[in-house]
Amino acid sequence: MPANRNVLYLVIGGLVLIVGMLGYNLYQAKKQPDGLQINVGPDGVKIQNK
């Protein structure tokens, strides 16, 4: 019986780790990059320092 409980803890820990990694990757993908941003549009060129 204790072996089954250890496997259950291992599976739950792995799922928590995977969800954490996916959340961090989503955060990094949505985060705006640091530095200089140059936009070219109908109003002309806009330069913004981030």
SULFENWO-V344355 format. One record per pair of residues at least 6 apart in sequence whose C-alpha atoms are under 8 Angstrom apart, sorted by the first residue. I is the first residue (numbers start at 1). J is the second residue. D is the distance in whole Angstrom. If there is no record, write none. Layout:
I;J;D / I;J;D
This chain:
33;50;8 / 34;50;6 / 35;49;6 / 35;50;5 / 36;47;7 / 36;48;6 / 36;49;5 / 36;50;6 / 37;47;6 / 37;48;5 / 37;49;6 / 37;50;7 / 38;45;7 / 38;46;6 / 38;47;5 / 38;48;6 / 39;45;6 / 39;46;5 / 39;47;6 / 40;46;6
